[in-house]
Amino acid sequence: MEIKCENCEFRKSAEKNPRSFKAMLWRWHTKICPGWKAYQKQLKQQ
């Protein structure tokens, strides 16, 4: 399974401006996204 979170434009935009509405949506999204959870698990294994 390819995890696209590392190159996600939505994530990059939210990280550039952490106080924006987009960043708020990103934080909410990470709580429910199975891809993000898999990405975090992959990072821990490295």
Secondary structure, 3 states (H helix, E strand, C coil): CCCCHHHCHHHHHHHHCCCCHHHHHHHHHHHHCHHHHHHHHHHHHC
